[in-house]
Amino acid sequence: MKKFKGYIERWINGEKVRGIVVSPYDIQECVRVYNAIVQNKTPEFINGKVKEILDKCNILTTSEGIGWKII
């Protein structure tokens, strides 16, 4: 979670994260997922880039319909 939060803070400050190219929509979706995790919810999402970012941060996900869900 610490790594994921660090990525989000850097993107919001206009910085780049080496090896990850994101769009404003990807950043917004990461913020939504992060806020839901902090509130002890299990968010669902369909954005493949968010899945890639969560995998790099070692946050476990599972398939859910056409997208993924945080475990």
N, C-alpha and C positions, 0 to 999 in steps of 0.2 A: 504494500500500500504506500509505503514511503516513496518508492521509486515512481509509482504512478502519480502521486501528488506532486512530486518534483517536476515531472514532465509537464503536467497541467500548468503549474506556476510559471515555468519557463515559457510555454506557448502564450499564456495570457500576457506576459511581459514583453512579448514580441520577439523572443529569442527562438533559436532553432535547437532541435535535439538531433544529434548526429545519428544518421542512419534511418531516421523516420521523417517522411514528408507527409504533412497533414494539411487538410483544408480547414477553413473556418467551421464548416459543418462537423468535421471529425473532432475538433476541439470542443465544440458545444456538446456533442454526444458524449465525449469523455467526461466532461464536467457533470452531465446529467447522471451518468453511471456512477461516478465517484460519490456524488451527493447521496444517491440511493444506497450505496454500500455503507456509507457512514451512518445512515439512519437504520441500519440492520435490515434492509430490504433486499430482495433478490431481483435486480432489474433484468429486463430482456431487451435485446437490441438486434438489429440486422446488419449493422455496418461492419464489413469485413476488416476495415482498417482498425477499428476499435478492438476487434478480436485479436488482431496482430499485436497491438500495443499491450493488451492485457496478458497475452502469452509472454511477451518480453518482460513483463513485470511479475511473472509467476502467479497470476491471479487465475484460479481455476474456473473454467466455464464448461457448460454442457450444451448439447444441441437441444433446441426447443423450437419446434415448428420449422419455419424457414430461417430462423436465426439462432441465437445463443442466449444462455441464461447464466448468471453468476451462481456458482455453487455456494 
